[in-house]
Amino acid sequence: MTNYRAADSKREEFRKYLEKAGVLDALTKVLVGLYEEPEKPNNALDFLKQHLGASGPETADVEALKQEVTELRQKVEQLSEENTDLKAKLQQYEPPTDEQAPDS
C-alpha cells in the first residue's frame, strides 16, 4: 500500500512540475490544434514536432539579432552620411547640368 502511495505522490509531483513549466499547456494547445485540423496529417508525430518547435527563437538568439540590427542601422547611417559627403565633393568637379550640350 505504501508503494502505491509513493508512486502516486511521485506522479503528482511530476504532474505539478510539468504544469508549472507550461508543458501541459503547450501539449494541450498542440493536441487541440491537431484535433481541429480539417485534414488530419499522415504523420501525427511530425505534426506535434513541428508545432511544438514553433514556439519561437531562443532569447539569446533574439538578443543577438537585436544587437546586430542596431549595429547595421548605425552602419547604414554612417554610409548614408559618407555617400552624401562624396556626392557633394563630386558636384564640385562636375560641370553644371543646366548648360545645354553644344550641337555637333
C-alpha positions in Angstrom: 0.0 0.0 0.0 2.9 2.4 0.8 4.5 1.7 -2.6 1.2 2.7 -4.3 1.1 6.0 -2.4 4.7 6.7 -3.0 4.2 6.2 -6.8 1.1 8.3 -6.7 3.0 11.0 -4.9 5.8 11.0 -7.4 3.3 11.1 -10.3 1.5 14.1 -8.7 4.8 15.9 -8.1 5.8 15.3 -11.7 2.4 16.5 -13.0 2.8 19.7 -11.0 6.3 20.2 -12.3 5.0 19.8 -15.9 2.1 22.2 -15.2 4.4 24.8 -13.7 6.8 24.6 -16.6 4.0 25.2 -19.1 4.4 21.8 -20.7 0.9 20.7 -20.2 -0.5 23.9 -21.7 1.8 23.6 -24.7 0.9 19.9 -25.3 -2.8 20.7 -24.9 -2.7 23.5 -27.4 -0.9 21.4 -30.0 -3.2 18.4 -29.5 -6.3 20.7 -29.8 -4.7 22.1 -33.0 -4.3 18.6 -34.3 -7.9 17.7 -33.3 -9.2 20.8 -35.1 -7.3 20.2 -38.3 -9.8 19.6 -41.1 -7.5 17.2 -42.9 -5.5 15.1 -40.4 -1.8 14.8 -41.3 -0.5 11.4 -42.3 2.1 11.6 -39.6 0.7 13.0 -36.3 4.1 12.8 -34.6 5.6 15.1 -37.2 2.7 17.5 -36.7 3.4 17.5 -33.0 7.2 18.0 -33.5 6.6 20.8 -36.0 4.1 22.7 -33.9 5.8 22.2 -30.5 9.1 23.6 -32.0 7.3 26.6 -33.4 7.3 28.5 -30.1 9.9 30.9 -31.3 13.6 31.5 -31.2 15.7 31.4 -28.1 16.0 34.6 -26.0 19.8 34.6 -26.6 19.2 34.5 -30.4 16.7 37.3 -30.2 19.1 39.5 -28.2 22.0 38.8 -30.6 19.8 39.7 -33.6 18.6 42.9 -31.9 22.3 43.8 -31.3 23.1 43.1 -35.0 20.2 45.2 -36.2 21.3 48.1 -34.1 24.9 47.8 -35.4 23.7 47.5 -39.0 21.4 50.6 -38.6 24.4 52.6 -37.4 26.5 51.4 -40.3 23.7 52.4 -42.8 23.5 55.8 -41.2 27.3 56.2 -41.4 27.4 55.1 -45.0 24.5 57.4 -45.9 26.4 60.3 -44.5 29.5 59.3 -46.3 27.5 58.9 -49.5 26.1 62.4 -49.1 29.6 63.9 -48.5 31.0 62.2 -51.5 28.2 63.4 -53.7 28.8 66.9 -52.6 32.5 66.6 -53.4 31.7 65.1 -56.8 29.5 68.1 -57.6 32.5 70.4 -57.2 34.2 68.6 -60.1 31.3 68.1 -62.5 30.1 70.8 -64.8 26.6 72.2 -64.0 23.8 70.2 -65.7 21.9 73.4 -66.5 24.0 74.1 -69.6 23.0 72.5 -72.9 25.4 70.4 -74.8 26.9 72.0 -77.9 25.4 71.0 -81.2 27.6 68.8 -83.4 
